[in-house]
């Protein structure tokens, strides 16, 4: 036996004889559960969580695995904020404005009426003060939040009759999600809070007069065009709603720096993917809806003006009584002003021209 092999053999023998095993630096496997607020049937908005989980698995080399569960499987769809706060599950995929009843400030992590569009929301979150301010707010709820998707500007809902004036809103019973219902109520409408799975039946039976969900691709899946023929645009209450990843604070802090970076990168990847999917799938879905008899109409300016004024009064009132809201809204409103001053030139100028062309 040569000298090198002898020494190696002697070294291993010595370790075994001493009863001390050599140190192993393998990273332990991590398994988390993600509770979604959305059903599997809505593959685009629910699918954002699947994209996220798959990317976490890939980036970690299979050492970090997250199982994705549809709304109701682990906790109720609107119970995910409480579940994360209490540590029932490690993470969740949701729309933060669902929880404005806890504090209206939640809505900024998704959207508010006449708020930022999708690009502006992403800019505020990643390069403005948005993520910093919302992280400070979410500390109260034991949540670490990450942007994880955006639907883009949404459609303005399905109606039994075309809305031609502000008078048509008076007494209108409309399923409208989250924060937008406060403004609808202020201009005479009657907001109804229904989960997605109950909207079709309510429209069909006449329990409600109108309903909004997301946009052509998802709305077509839910079949609203079969029971309400008039389809409005745009949704003044959702100009760029962001979806979010919630992570329990203790679960997040237990991660290594590497795994925290993986969470951040995977959420950002899913964020971009969801927006791209909606932008690809909505155009054909809208064509299909029109071919099936859907009548498109633009929301009247009188309705838009009244809703805008009501929203500004609401925000002023909230700033006077909710310190959390005032802190975030002050920054948000300033950012919105600067963004719209810029977008009206290059972006709007280019879009207006291109959308008028016969392509």
N, C-alpha and C positions, 0 to 999 in steps of 0.2 A: 504493500500500500504506500502511495507517495505521501509526502509530508503534509500537503494541503488537505487531502482527503482524510488523513488520520486526525488532523486537528478539527475538521468539521464534524467528524464522527464523534470525537471525544467531547466536543462542545455540546452536541445534541444529547449524548448519553448523560452528561453532567446535569443538564436541565431536567431530563426525565427522572434521574435519580433523586434530584432535590425536591421533586413534586411540584415545581413551579412551571406553569405553562407559559410559553412565549406570548407577549402582548399581541392582540389582534385589533387592528384599527378599522374594522369594517363598520360602516354607519348602520344603525338599526333601521329596520323598515318602519315607515310611518303610515298609518291608515286613518283617514278622516272620513266623515260623512258630510255631505252637502245637502241641505234642504232648500228646494226651489219653491218660489211662490207661484209657479206656472205649471200647466199640464203638459204632458209629453206630446199631445196632439198638436200643440203650437211649436213646431220643431225649430223655428228660428229664434224665438225669444227664450224657450226652454233650452234650446241647443247651445246657447252661449255657455252654460255651465258645463256641458259635455265637452265643448272645445277647451275650456279652461282645465278640466280634470285630465283630459288626454295630454295636454301640453305639460302639465305638472309631472305626469308619469314619465313622459319622454325626457324632459330636462333633468330629472333626477335619476335617470337610468333605471327606472322601475322601483326605486327605493321609497317613493312618496306616492301613495295611492289614495285617490279620493273617489268614493262612490257617490253618484248623483241620484237624488230621490225627488220625484215630482211632488207638487203641492198635495198635501194630505197623507202622504205615505209615512212620514215621520212626525210632522206637526202640521196643523192647518196652514193653508197658503198665506194667510195674514198673521200667522203666529210666529213667523221666523225671527222677527226682531227680538221677541221675548225669549225664544229658544237660544239665540246667540248670547243674549245678555246673561242668561242663567247657566250657560254652558251645557245645555241639553245636547246640542250638536256643535261641531267645530266651526262650520261655515255655512253660508246661505247665499242664494242668488235671488235678488228681489228688486223692486222699484221703491225707493225710499219714501215717495210721497204717499204711499199707502198708510204711513204711520204718522201723518200730520196731526192726528188726534192726540198723540202723546205730546207733541210740540210742533208747531207749524214749521219750524226750522228744518225738520226732516226733508221738506219738499225741495230745498235747494240742491240736495244730492241727486235729484231726479229732474224736476222742472217745475216752473210756476207759470201761470197764465201770462202771456206776452213776455216771456223770458228769453233766454239765449237759444240760438239754434244749435244743431248738433256740433258743428265745428267750433262755435264759440264756447259751448259748454266744455268741450275737451280742452280748449285753450285755457279757460279759467281754471280748470282742475289741475292740469299738468304744469302750466307756465305762469298762471296767475296765482291768486291766494286761495283758490277754491278748496284744494285738497287739504291745505294747512288749516283753514278755518273749520272745515267739516270734521277733520280728525279731532280737533279740539272739542267740538260739540259732541261727537260720538263717544268720547271718553266717559261721559256721564252715563252711557248705556253699556259700557264694557265691550264696545265694538271698535274694530279697526276696519275702515272702509276702503274699497278700491273701485275705481270706475271699471265696469265690465259690460259694456255694450251700449248701443243707442239705436233707436228705431228710425231716427231722422224725424222731420216734421210729419205729424200725423194728419189723417183725414178728419173732417169735422162731423162725422157721424151719419147715421141712417135715420130717415124721417118718412113718416107716412105721407106727409104733404110737404111740398117745397116751402122753405122759409123765405118769404119775400120782404118782410119788414120786422122791426122790433116787436110790433104788436103780436106777431105769431109766436113769440117766445113766452108771452104771458100765460101762465098756467100749464105750460108744456112739461109733461112728466118725462124726464130724460135720464137714462142710465148714464152717469158720467163719473169717472173715477177720481178719487182723491181730492186734491185741493181745488180743482176747477169748479166743483159743485158750489163752493162758496160764492164765486163770482156769478155763476148761472142764477143762483138764488137772488142775488142782488139786482139782477135785471128782469126778474119776474118768473124765471123758470123754477121747476120743482125737481131738484136732483134726487136720483134714486141710486143707492149703492148696492149693486148686484155683482156677484162673481161672474166671470166669463161664461161658465157653463149654464147659467140661468137666463142669459140675455135673450136667446132665440125664442124660448117659450113665452117670455114676458112680452116680447114684441108681437108674437103670433096671437096671443090672447087679448092684446090691447091693454094689458096692465100698465104698460108704458107707451109713450107716443114716439119715442126716439131713443137711440142708443149710440154710444161711441165705443170703439175698442182700440184699434191701432191703425191699420191701413189695409190696402187691397189684399195683400197676400194672406194675412191672418183673418181678415173679415170674410174673405171668400170661403175659407175653411169652416168658419162658424155658420155660414149659410144665411147671413142677414139679408142678402139681396132677394131672398125668396119671400120675405114678409114685409119688407120696406124698400120701396123702389128709388127713393131720392137720397142721393149721397153727396154730402156737403164737403167743401174744402175752403180754407184750411182749418185745423183745430187750433183756435187761438189759445187754448189752454195747454197745448203740447207742441211747442215749436222745435224741441230737440230733447226729448226725455231720455235720460241716462239710466241704464240699469246698473246695479251695484253688487259687488261681492262684500258680504259681511264676514268678518273673522272674529271669533271670540278672543278677547285681549290676552287671556292667560294661555290659550292654545297658540296664539301667534308668538308670544314672548318665549315660549318653550322651544321654538324652532331655532336652528342654527342660522347664522348670517347667510349661508348659502341657500337654505330652504326659504328664508324670507325673500331673497332675491328671486327665487323661482316662482313664488306666489305672485310677486309684483309683475314679473315678465309675462307669466301665463295669463294673468288678468288683462294686461294691456293687449296681448295677442287676441284674446277673446273679444275685447272691446272693439278692435278694428274689424274683426271677422263678422260680428253681428251687423254692424252698419253696412258692410259690403254685401252681405246676404240680402238685407232688405232692399238695398238699391238695385240689386240684380233681379229680385223676384217680384217686386211691386209693379213694375211697368207691364209685364205680361198679365199679371192678375187683374190690373185695372182694365186692360183691353177685354179680357174674358168677361168681366162684370158688365161692361157696357154692351157687349154682344148678347148678354143674357137679359137685357132690358133695363139695366141700372141707368138712372137719369142723374147726371152730374150737375151741381150748381154751386156757385161761389157764395159764401156767406155774405149777406148784404152789409154794406158799409155801416148802416145804421146800427146793426147788431154789434159789429166789430168796435165801433166808436163807444157804444154804451158799455160794452164789456171792458174795454180798456180803461175807461174812466172809473168804473166800479173797482177794477183791480188796483188802480193807483190809490184809491181811497182805502181799500182793504189793507194795503201795504203800509200806508201811513198810520192807520189805526193799530196794526200789529207792532210797528216800531215804537209806538207810545206805551205799549203794555208788555212787550216781550223782549227782554234784553238780549236773549240769544238771537232772535230774529233780527233785531236792529243791528247787531254787530256784523252779521253775515250780509244782510241786505245792503248796508251802506257800501260795502266793497263790491257786491254783485251789481248794484245799480250803476256804479261808476264804471265798472268794466263793460256792462251792456251799452252804456252811452258811447264809450270810445270805440267799441267794436262796430256798432251800427253806423257811426260816422265814417268808418273805413269801408265797411261792406257796401255801402250805398254807391261807392265809386267803382272800384275795380270789379268786385264780385257781381253786384247787381247789374252794372253796366254790361258786362260780358254775358251774363245769363239772359238778360232781357233781349239782347240782340239774337243770341243763338236760338232761344225758344220761339222767336218769331220767324225763323227760317224754315223753308220746306226741305227737310232733310230726308 
